[in-house]
Amino acid sequence: MKPFSFKITPEHFLLCVSVSLLWVSNAAVQTSVMTAKAMATVTTATQTTTPTTKTPTTPTATTTTATTPLLTTKKPPGNVNNVTVSARNETSITLKWEKVGGIPTYFLRSEAMTPMDVPVYDTTGGSSVEYVVTSLTAGKKYNFTIITTFEGANSTGFSYEAVTAPGNVNNVTVSARNETSITLKWEKVGGIPTYFLRSEAMTPM
């Protein structure tokens, strides 16, 4: 076999060197590209896996200022004084009282009336008030409460008792008599034990 041989000229040497440099350059470029891709992959992985920390938001406290309503308390008027019975009979009682500070408005309360609370308003302009309670029973005691009222405020009330005039007796008879005396007899009225006997023949009458 004939041995293989070739001759290397300066041109061949320069070509080999150029090819070698080109191969090294390509390898370096590929290495740089791979390195850049690897770094990009690492960066992307880092960005993906790194959790985002959110700062908790502290709720803002709302301060509410309570407004206290102004309480306006009116002083109630005083109670009446000097309540009297100015007239009465078997079925009615007339009550009379002095006004409190000139106030003309009152309530009269009693179980004997319907309704129990009756407004009383004086229009005479005088210093006293009168009110007639009717439809009552003869010889009976009644309880009344007079309440002063002024601009929506009421007094505690003044209590007063009054009675109607009792009925007249019936069945009067002479149970005995002689030359100087007469004995009269009658039935009690509603169990009442007290009476007045009036006559010009007697002193006092």
Secondary structure by P-SEA (a helix, b strand, c coil): cbbbbbbbcaaaaaaaaaaaaaaaaaaaaaaaaaaaaaaaaaaaaaaaabbbbbcccccbbbbbbbbbcbbbbcbbbbbbcccccccccccbbbbbbbbcccccbbbbbcccccccbbbbbbcccccbbbbbbcccccbbbbbbbbbbbcccccccbbbbbbbcbbbbbcccccccccccbbbbbbbbcccccbbbbbccccccc
